[in-house]
Amino acid sequence: MIVLNYIRNESRRFQTYVVNRVTEIRELTDPYQWRHCAGAINPADDASRGLEMSDVLKNDRWLKGPYFLHEREDEWPESKFDIVSSGILELKKDIYTTSIEPAATMEDLVTRSSNWVHTLRRVAWLLRFLDWIQRRVERRKNTRHTADVRKGINQEDLEVAKRKIAILAQKCKYPAEMKSLKEGKPVRASSRRIRLKPIMKEDGVMRVGGRICLAPVTADARNPMIFPSDHNVTMILIQKIFLKLMDIVEWSRC
């Protein structure tokens, strides 16, 4: 019955050594010419099961074949065909490979953008989305109470996005300085940023240090963020400020 399943197969894939033999059989014969021969009348079983020589001599079917072959075909035993489970057959294992293309990252977003306001809002929305996912996970784990995420973004979200953009730009252009400050070490004297006396506060942004930190002004004014001069973020930020000043000049002339 197993051999019949091999020969009549139309969909399953078998091991190479089975395929080679089945292919030859199917090329030379019609698969439905093959019939099942029960073990009780199959002379092939005499060899596989083992017989005493005296038994072989008494039974001549080993030399002449099954008795029904000497009868008319319409008198042959009824042929049956049962589907054999895949676990018994020598099936070829299917191996699937998955190719993953790296998706655009937040670094790509701030590098390729040409508008500061659009970039700021996109990063703010992305951070809100990540916060929403984290809250969903925490809610399922019931680790702590999680409030519903509010709709829309506000000024606080934009400030968080601005710091995130600054960190991305700094990591891109000043990796050594960011690493030192994050580890609580001073920036190397060979760094071109050393004259700015860079510091890092709790928000992870590299900022200007020095005595200006004692000035009675806002936190961002006391310790301004350091934006790399050759990064796209700095360019679009300067462009935004320039256009704003141009609008002020045009308005003052009216």
C-alpha positions as CSV (number, residue, x, y, z in Angstrom):
1,M,0.0,0.0,0.0
2,I,2.9,2.4,0.7
3,V,4.3,1.8,-2.7
4,L,1.0,2.6,-4.3
5,N,0.9,5.9,-2.4
6,Y,4.3,6.7,-3.8
7,I,3.3,5.9,-7.4
8,R,-0.1,7.6,-7.4
9,N,1.0,10.7,-5.6
10,E,0.3,14.0,-7.3
11,S,1.0,16.6,-4.6
12,R,3.4,15.4,-1.9
13,R,7.1,15.7,-2.3
14,F,9.3,12.7,-1.4
15,Q,13.0,12.2,-0.6
16,T,15.3,12.1,-3.6
17,Y,15.9,8.4,-3.7
18,V,12.1,7.8,-3.7
19,V,11.5,10.4,-6.4
20,N,14.1,8.9,-8.7
21,R,12.4,5.5,-8.6
22,V,8.9,6.7,-8.8
23,T,9.7,9.0,-11.7
24,E,11.0,6.0,-13.7
25,I,7.9,4.0,-12.9
26,R,5.6,6.8,-13.9
27,E,7.5,7.4,-17.1
28,L,7.3,3.7,-18.2
29,T,3.9,2.8,-17.0
30,D,0.5,4.2,-16.0
31,P,0.2,4.6,-12.2
32,Y,-3.2,3.0,-12.3
33,Q,-1.8,-0.2,-13.8
34,W,-0.3,-0.9,-10.4
35,R,-2.5,-2.8,-7.9
36,H,-2.3,-3.7,-4.3
37,C,-1.3,-7.4,-3.6
38,A,-2.2,-8.6,-0.1
39,G,0.6,-10.0,2.0
40,A,-1.0,-13.5,2.2
41,I,-0.7,-14.0,-1.6
42,N,2.3,-11.8,-2.2
43,P,5.5,-13.9,-2.9
44,A,7.7,-11.0,-2.1
45,D,6.7,-11.5,1.5
46,D,8.3,-14.9,1.5
47,A,11.7,-13.4,1.1
48,S,11.2,-10.5,3.6
49,R,9.6,-12.7,6.3
50,G,11.9,-15.7,5.8
51,L,11.0,-19.2,5.0
52,E,12.6,-22.6,5.6
53,M,13.9,-24.2,2.4
54,S,11.4,-27.0,2.6
55,D,8.6,-24.4,2.6
56,V,10.0,-22.7,-0.4
57,L,10.2,-26.0,-2.3
58,K,6.6,-26.8,-1.4
59,N,5.3,-23.4,-2.5
60,D,6.1,-22.6,-6.1
61,R,4.7,-19.1,-6.1
62,W,8.2,-17.7,-5.5
63,L,9.1,-18.8,-9.0
64,K,5.7,-18.6,-10.7
65,G,4.2,-15.5,-9.0
66,P,0.8,-15.1,-7.4
67,Y,-1.8,-17.6,-8.5
68,F,-4.3,-15.0,-9.7
69,L,-1.9,-13.9,-12.5
70,H,-2.8,-17.2,-14.2
71,E,-6.5,-16.3,-14.2
72,R,-8.5,-13.8,-16.3
73,E,-8.1,-10.2,-15.1
74,D,-11.8,-10.0,-14.2
75,E,-11.2,-12.8,-11.7
76,W,-8.3,-11.1,-9.9
77,P,-8.8,-10.1,-6.3
78,E,-10.4,-6.7,-5.9
79,S,-7.8,-4.0,-5.7
80,K,-8.0,-1.5,-2.9
81,F,-6.2,1.8,-2.3
82,D,-6.0,3.5,1.1
83,I,-4.3,6.8,1.7
84,V,-1.3,6.3,4.0
85,S,-0.5,9.0,6.6
86,S,2.3,11.3,5.9
87,G,4.2,10.0,9.0
88,I,4.8,6.7,7.3
89,L,5.9,8.0,3.9
90,E,9.4,9.3,3.1
91,L,8.4,12.9,2.6
92,K,10.8,15.7,1.8
93,K,10.8,18.3,4.5
94,D,9.8,21.7,3.3
95,I,12.2,24.5,4.3
96,Y,10.9,28.1,4.3
97,T,13.1,31.1,4.4
98,T,12.0,34.6,5.3
99,S,13.7,37.7,3.9
100,I,13.4,40.7,6.1
101,E,14.1,44.1,4.8
102,P,15.0,46.7,7.4
103,A,12.1,49.1,7.9
104,A,12.6,52.8,8.1
105,T,13.8,53.9,11.6
106,M,13.3,57.0,13.5
107,E,16.8,58.0,12.5
108,D,15.7,57.8,8.9
109,L,12.7,59.9,9.6
110,V,14.7,62.8,11.1
111,T,17.5,62.5,8.5
112,R,15.3,62.6,5.4
113,S,12.8,65.2,6.5
114,S,12.8,68.7,5.0
115,N,10.5,70.4,7.4
116,W,11.1,70.9,11.1
117,V,7.5,71.3,12.2
118,H,6.5,68.1,10.3
119,T,9.4,66.2,11.7
120,L,8.6,67.3,15.3
121,R,4.9,66.3,15.0
122,R,5.7,63.0,13.4
123,V,8.2,62.0,16.1
124,A,5.7,63.2,18.7
125,W,3.0,60.9,17.3
126,L,5.4,58.0,17.0
127,L,6.4,58.4,20.6
128,R,2.8,58.5,21.6
129,F,2.1,55.3,19.7
130,L,5.0,53.5,21.4
131,D,3.7,54.7,24.7
132,W,0.3,53.3,23.8
133,I,1.8,49.9,23.0
134,Q,3.7,49.8,26.2
135,R,0.5,50.7,28.2
136,R,-1.4,47.9,26.4
137,V,1.3,45.4,27.3
138,E,1.3,46.5,31.0
139,R,-2.4,46.4,31.1
140,R,-2.5,42.8,29.9
141,K,0.2,41.8,32.5
142,N,-1.7,43.8,35.2
143,T,1.7,45.0,36.5
144,R,0.3,48.3,37.5
145,H,-2.6,50.6,36.9
146,T,-2.5,52.2,33.4
147,A,-4.6,55.2,32.5
148,D,-6.1,55.6,29.1
149,V,-4.0,57.4,26.6
150,R,-5.4,60.8,25.7
151,K,-6.1,61.8,22.2
152,G,-4.0,64.2,20.3
153,I,-0.6,65.7,21.1
154,N,0.1,68.8,23.2
155,Q,3.1,71.1,23.8
156,E,4.6,68.6,26.3
157,D,4.6,65.9,23.6
158,L,6.4,68.3,21.2
159,E,9.0,69.1,23.9
160,V,9.7,65.4,24.4
161,A,9.9,64.9,20.6
162,K,12.4,67.7,20.4
163,R,14.7,66.2,23.0
164,K,14.4,62.8,21.2
165,I,15.3,64.4,17.9
166,A,18.3,66.1,19.5
167,I,19.5,62.8,21.0
168,L,19.2,61.0,17.7
169,A,21.3,63.7,15.9
170,Q,23.9,63.7,18.7
171,K,24.2,59.9,18.7
172,C,24.7,60.0,14.9
173,K,27.4,62.7,14.9
174,Y,28.9,62.6,18.4
175,P,28.8,58.9,19.4
176,A,32.0,59.0,21.5
177,E,30.9,62.1,23.5
178,M,27.5,60.6,24.1
179,K,28.9,57.4,25.3
180,S,31.3,59.1,27.7
181,L,28.6,61.4,29.2
182,K,26.1,58.5,29.5
183,E,28.7,56.6,31.5
184,G,29.3,59.6,33.8
185,K,32.8,60.3,32.3
186,P,34.0,63.7,31.0
187,V,34.4,64.2,27.3
188,R,37.9,63.6,26.0
189,A,40.1,66.7,25.8
190,S,40.7,65.9,22.1
191,S,37.0,66.4,21.3
192,R,36.0,69.5,19.4
193,R,33.1,69.8,21.7
194,I,35.2,70.2,24.8
195,R,35.1,74.0,24.6
196,L,31.4,73.8,25.1
197,K,31.9,71.9,28.4
198,P,29.2,69.4,27.5
199,I,27.0,67.9,30.2
200,M,24.2,65.4,30.2
201,K,21.1,65.6,32.4
202,E,18.4,63.2,33.2
203,D,16.8,63.6,29.8
204,G,19.8,62.1,28.0
205,V,20.5,65.2,25.9
206,M,24.0,66.6,25.5
207,R,23.9,70.2,26.5
208,V,26.2,73.2,26.9
209,G,27.7,73.4,30.4
210,G,29.8,76.1,32.1
211,R,28.8,79.0,34.3
212,I,25.8,79.8,32.2
213,C,24.0,77.1,34.2
214,L,23.7,79.6,37.1
215,A,21.8,82.2,35.0
216,P,18.2,83.0,36.1
217,V,16.6,81.8,32.9
218,T,14.7,78.7,31.7
219,A,16.4,75.3,31.8
220,D,16.8,75.1,28.1
221,A,18.3,78.6,28.0
222,R,20.8,77.8,30.8
223,N,21.9,74.6,29.2
224,P,21.1,74.7,25.4
225,M,21.0,71.5,23.4
226,I,24.0,70.9,21.2
227,F,22.9,70.3,17.6
228,P,25.5,69.0,15.1
229,S,26.2,71.6,12.5
230,D,26.3,69.1,9.7
231,H,23.1,67.1,10.5
232,N,19.9,67.5,8.6
233,V,18.0,68.3,11.8
234,T,20.1,71.4,12.3
235,M,19.6,72.5,8.8
236,I,15.8,72.3,8.9
237,L,15.7,73.9,12.3
238,I,17.7,76.9,11.1
239,Q,15.4,77.1,8.0
240,K,12.4,77.1,10.3
241,I,13.8,80.0,12.4
242,F,15.0,81.9,9.3
243,L,11.5,81.8,7.7
244,K,9.9,82.8,11.0
245,L,12.2,85.8,11.2
246,M,11.6,86.7,7.6
247,D,7.8,86.8,8.3
248,I,8.5,89.1,11.2
249,V,10.6,91.4,9.0
250,E,7.9,91.4,6.3
251,W,5.3,92.2,8.9
252,S,7.3,95.1,10.4
253,R,7.6,96.6,7.0
254,C,3.9,96.7,6.5
